[in-house]
């Protein structure tokens, strides 16, 4: 698993280099001095996430989520629910389980609103929520989230999805 994270981080770092270079070139073309501007890659939170640098990733995801939640429309490549699931993981791994649970619930709501209640993205977010709730010994709530995940993953024929497989111990 760690080798996959390292591989993902390497790809993201390459993307960040390209992104930074493009922004630099745009500033030069616009007659601005790139040396006076701080260029922060949009991939930076994902790089920190892959490297499991939760404390560094968390505020960057918070900023992205906050920004995109306020927008009436957003580009197709911005998956707000996914950003919220990532933020929840960072919050949980940096010692903020209550915030993580709240953020994960918001991710579920976002996916339900944008995709439908029975979409696989909802199941994945519900699975993440179930895991967070189980870690906090909120077993009744975790069981409810597991049931939704299990029902959706069975309906959509995705029982082998990694998130669904992680819930197997909670189903017994």
C-alpha positions as CSV (number, residue, x, y, z in Angstrom):
1,X,0.0,0.0,0.0
2,X,2.8,2.4,0.9
3,X,4.4,1.9,-2.5
4,X,1.1,2.9,-4.2
5,X,1.0,6.0,-2.0
6,X,4.6,6.8,-3.0
7,X,3.8,6.3,-6.6
8,X,0.8,8.6,-6.4
9,X,2.8,11.2,-4.6
10,X,5.4,11.2,-7.3
11,X,2.8,11.7,-10.0
12,X,1.2,14.5,-8.0
13,X,4.6,16.2,-7.4
14,X,5.2,16.1,-11.1
15,X,1.8,17.6,-11.7
16,X,2.6,20.3,-9.1
17,X,5.8,21.2,-10.9
18,X,4.0,21.5,-14.3
19,X,1.2,23.6,-12.6
20,X,3.8,25.9,-11.0
21,X,5.7,26.3,-14.2
22,X,2.5,27.2,-16.1
23,X,1.4,29.8,-13.5
24,X,4.9,31.2,-13.6
25,X,4.8,31.5,-17.4
26,X,1.3,33.1,-17.2
27,X,2.6,35.7,-14.7
28,X,5.5,36.6,-17.0
29,X,3.2,36.9,-20.0
30,X,1.0,39.2,-18.0
31,X,4.0,41.4,-17.2
32,X,4.1,40.4,-13.5
33,X,7.2,39.4,-11.5
34,X,6.7,35.7,-10.4
35,X,9.3,36.3,-7.7
36,X,6.9,38.5,-5.8
37,X,4.1,36.0,-5.9
38,X,3.6,32.9,-3.8
39,X,2.5,30.0,-6.1
40,X,0.7,27.2,-4.2
41,X,-0.1,24.2,-6.2
42,X,-3.7,22.9,-6.1
43,X,-2.2,19.4,-5.8
44,X,-0.3,20.2,-2.6
45,X,-3.0,18.8,-0.2
46,X,-3.1,15.6,-2.2
47,X,0.7,15.3,-2.0
48,X,0.6,15.7,1.7
49,X,-2.3,13.2,1.9
50,X,-0.3,10.6,0.0
51,X,2.7,11.2,2.3
52,X,0.4,10.9,5.3
53,X,1.3,14.4,6.4
54,X,-2.2,15.0,8.0
55,X,-1.4,18.2,9.8
56,X,-0.1,19.8,6.6
57,X,-2.9,18.5,4.4
58,X,-5.8,19.4,6.8
59,X,-5.7,23.2,6.5
60,X,-5.3,23.0,2.8
61,X,-8.3,20.7,2.4
62,X,-10.2,23.0,4.8
63,X,-9.5,25.9,2.6
64,X,-10.4,24.1,-0.6
65,X,-13.7,22.7,0.9
66,X,-14.6,26.1,2.3
67,X,-13.9,27.8,-1.1
68,X,-15.9,25.3,-3.2
69,X,-18.8,25.1,-0.8
70,X,-19.4,28.8,-1.3
71,X,-19.4,28.6,-5.1
72,X,-22.7,28.3,-6.9
73,X,-21.1,26.5,-9.8
74,X,-17.7,24.8,-10.0
75,X,-15.6,23.1,-12.7
76,X,-16.4,19.5,-13.5
77,X,-13.0,18.4,-12.2
78,X,-13.8,19.6,-8.6
79,X,-15.4,16.8,-6.6
80,X,-16.5,18.5,-3.4
81,X,-17.7,15.2,-1.7
82,X,-14.3,13.7,-2.4
83,X,-12.5,16.7,-0.9
84,X,-14.7,16.4,2.2
85,X,-13.9,12.7,2.6
86,X,-10.2,13.5,2.3
87,X,-10.6,16.4,4.9
88,X,-12.4,13.9,7.2
89,X,-9.5,11.5,6.9
90,X,-7.0,14.3,7.7
91,X,-9.1,15.4,10.7
92,X,-9.3,11.9,12.0
93,X,-5.6,11.1,11.6
94,X,-4.6,14.4,13.2
95,X,-6.7,13.7,16.4
96,X,-10.0,15.5,15.6
97,X,-12.5,12.6,15.4
98,X,-15.6,14.6,16.1
99,X,-14.8,17.1,13.3
100,X,-14.0,14.1,11.0
101,X,-17.4,12.6,11.7
102,X,-19.2,15.9,11.0
103,X,-17.2,16.4,7.8
104,X,-17.9,12.9,6.6
105,X,-21.6,13.4,7.2
106,X,-21.4,16.5,5.0
107,X,-19.6,14.5,2.3
108,X,-22.5,12.0,2.4
109,X,-25.0,14.8,2.0
110,X,-23.0,16.3,-0.8
111,X,-22.9,13.0,-2.7
112,X,-26.6,12.4,-2.1
113,X,-27.5,15.9,-3.4
114,X,-25.2,15.7,-6.4
115,X,-25.5,12.0,-7.4
116,X,-28.5,10.4,-5.7
117,X,-28.9,8.5,-2.4
118,X,-28.1,5.1,-4.0
119,X,-24.9,6.2,-5.9
120,X,-21.7,4.3,-5.2
121,X,-20.0,7.5,-4.1
122,X,-22.6,7.7,-1.3
123,X,-21.7,4.2,-0.3
124,X,-18.0,5.0,-0.1
125,X,-18.6,8.1,2.0
126,X,-21.0,6.0,4.3
127,X,-18.2,3.4,4.6
128,X,-15.8,6.1,5.7
129,X,-18.3,7.4,8.1
130,X,-19.0,3.9,9.5
131,X,-15.3,3.4,10.2
132,X,-15.0,6.8,12.0
133,X,-18.0,6.0,14.1
134,X,-16.8,2.6,15.0
135,X,-13.4,3.9,16.1
136,X,-15.3,6.3,18.4
137,X,-17.4,3.4,19.8
138,X,-20.6,4.9,18.3
139,X,-21.6,1.4,17.3
140,X,-25.3,1.9,16.6
141,X,-24.6,4.8,14.3
142,X,-21.8,2.8,12.6
143,X,-24.1,-0.1,12.1
144,X,-26.7,2.1,10.4
145,X,-24.0,3.5,8.0
146,X,-22.7,0.0,7.4
147,X,-26.2,-1.1,6.4
148,X,-26.6,1.7,3.9
149,X,-23.1,0.9,2.5
150,X,-23.8,-2.8,2.3
151,X,-27.2,-2.3,0.6
152,X,-25.9,0.1,-2.0
153,X,-22.7,-1.9,-2.7
154,X,-24.8,-5.0,-3.2
155,X,-27.3,-3.2,-5.4
156,X,-24.6,-1.7,-7.6
157,X,-22.7,-4.9,-7.7
158,X,-19.5,-3.4,-6.1
159,X,-19.1,-5.6,-3.1
160,X,-15.4,-5.9,-3.7
161,X,-14.8,-2.1,-3.5
162,X,-12.0,-1.5,-1.0
163,X,-14.2,0.6,1.3
164,X,-16.9,-2.0,1.3
165,X,-14.4,-4.8,2.2
166,X,-13.1,-2.7,5.2
167,X,-16.6,-2.9,6.6
168,X,-16.8,-6.8,6.6
169,X,-15.8,-7.0,10.4
170,X,-18.6,-4.5,11.2
171,X,-21.2,-6.6,9.3
172,X,-20.7,-9.7,11.5
